[in-house]
Amino acid sequence: MSIQAPRQPESRPSRRRRAIHHGLLALGASLGGAHACSPPPDAPQTKLAGEVRPKEKTRVLVAPIEVREMLRTLTTTTDVESKNEIEVFPRTAGVAVEVRVEEADRVEAGQVLAVLDQRDALAGLADAEMELRVARESRPKLAISKSDAEERVARAKLTWEQAVRDVERNEGAGLISQSELDRIALTRDQAFRDHETSKLAHATCVQDVKAGATAVDRAALSVERAKLMLSYTEIVAPFAGSIAARTIKVGDSVSAAASAFVLTDPENLRAIFGRPQRELPLFQRSRAGMNGEGGDPIEITVTAEAIPDVTFAGTIELISPTIDPTNGSFRITVALEQPTEESGRARLAPGMLVRLAIVTERHEKALVVPKRAVLREGDATVVFVIADGVAHRVPVREGFSNDASVELFAATPGGLNVGDLVVVVGNRDLEEGSEVIAEPWGEAAEADSTRADAGAAESR
């Protein structure tokens, strides 16, 4: 058995030389393999990993700039009201003995809606009429008394005048004694007193006649008051309309503190709403336009969710000149169109929720693009206009808009022209001078773009 000497550890320089040797051998092998596998000079060249490819053109959807009318439109919602809608209260307390109308019935002004117990009112009227008859019947008697008093005054005057003449005739003649002359003078004085007394009696009769006339007038007034109290037992409609609610029935004990009916006028409707105070000058200018004083007249279109696909017209009646300090708004009252029942059109009803589109200003020749064509970059607003397959960035200002379109003003002269193509879809990745492939934007193109975007999102 041979004994091997123990292996000595290899020194650090020896390991380094061996590693370098092995590395050189591996490098030579790789270079040899690469030379053996290299293609011939005439073989087609393949693209290397770091090679820069030409940038592909961006596919975009475009739409032309159009000229059409654009409107400044404000929208608001509110409830329909009747210009004449009130609660009808009884004018007196009583028991309802008759109810003549039901809800939804059409009534005319002055029509009786319900009747209360009238027996007490009828008795009061009969008593007043009797007093009137008594007062009227006393007037002929008072007239006779006045005539009799006038006759007595006339007789007393004649007697007094005769006595005066007797005294005057005998005072200077000396034909009668002094005692007889005194008797004649006493007769004269008595006749004078009788004449004065008859005049007082006549004046009393005159006052009695006047009092009789006043009594007749007072009795007539009592009759009118009794008739009024009797009329209070009938609940009547103050104007023509429809019964919106009935709260009493026969046998109910009613009072003037609780309403019996709600009466509404469905033919004359209105809507009242508030607008911020900053819009008051706008409405005042539009109101001036309606009066022929310059400015665009206000146009109002009314729609109701309960009546789809039907529009109604509205006309501004009142614009409050004051601002409510609690909410900073002012009130506007709009009269609403109400088709007649004979027209067969749908009709609005009080309490219905409606949306009002208020046109306060119009631009007849506005440059209009789809809303999707507009990009907002901070404080700047731009669109991309395509010319000769190249996208150009154009700063713009927005004007009036609606759900789909917006009016534009170029920030620089000549930046926008009718018929120019603006990018509607694909504009977010564009830069000034980008080359594009433009296709017309429409419903079909929009649908394809939407599907492509959805597919890209799913693949991601």
JOLINJO-V187329 format. One line per field, one symbol per residue. ss: DSSP state (2 for helix, 1 for strand, 0 for the rest). psi: psi as a letter, one per 30 degrees, with the letter a starting at -180 (. if undefined). burial: 1 if it has 24 or more other C-alpha atoms within 12 Angstrom, else 0. Layout:
BEGIN
ss->???
psi->???
burial->???
END
This chain:
BEGIN
ss->0000000000022222222222222222222222222000000000000000000001111111011111111111111111001111100001111110000001100001111100222222222222222222222222222222222222222222222222222220000002222222222222222222222222222222222222222222222222222222011100001111110000001100001111110000111111112222222222222200000000111111001111111111111000010000111111110000222000000000111111111111111111222011100111111110011111111111100011111100000000001111100000000011111100222222222222222220
psi->kkkkkkkkkkleeeeeeeeeeeeeeeeeeeeeeeeefklleglkklklegkklkklkkklklklkljlkkkjkkklklkklkejjlkjkkfllakkfkjfllkfkkllkfkkelklkgeeeeeeeeeeeeeeeeeeffeeeeeeeeeeeeeeeeeeeeeeeeeeeeeeefefegflleeeeeeeeeeeeeeeeeeeeeeeeeeeeeeeeeeeeeeeeeeeeeeeeeeeeefffkjlkflkakjfkkgllkfkjllffkkelkkljffjllkklklkfffeeeeeeeeeefgggllklkkkkklkefilgkllllkkekjkglkjfeghllkkkkkkkjllfffflkklkkfkklkkjjjflkjeikjklkeffkkjibfkkllkkkjhgkkkkjklkkbllaeflkkkkkfkkgfklkfkkkkekgffgllkgkkljkkkkaeeeeeeeeeeeeeeeee.
burial->0000000000000000000000000000000000000000000000000000000001111111110001111101011111111111111111110111100010100011111111001000100110110011001001100100110110011011101101100000000000001001100110110110011011001101100110110011011001101111111111111111011100000100000111111111111111111001011101100000000111111111000000111111001100000000011111111100000000111101011111111110011111111110000001111110111111111111100011111100001110011111111101000111111010000000000000000000
END
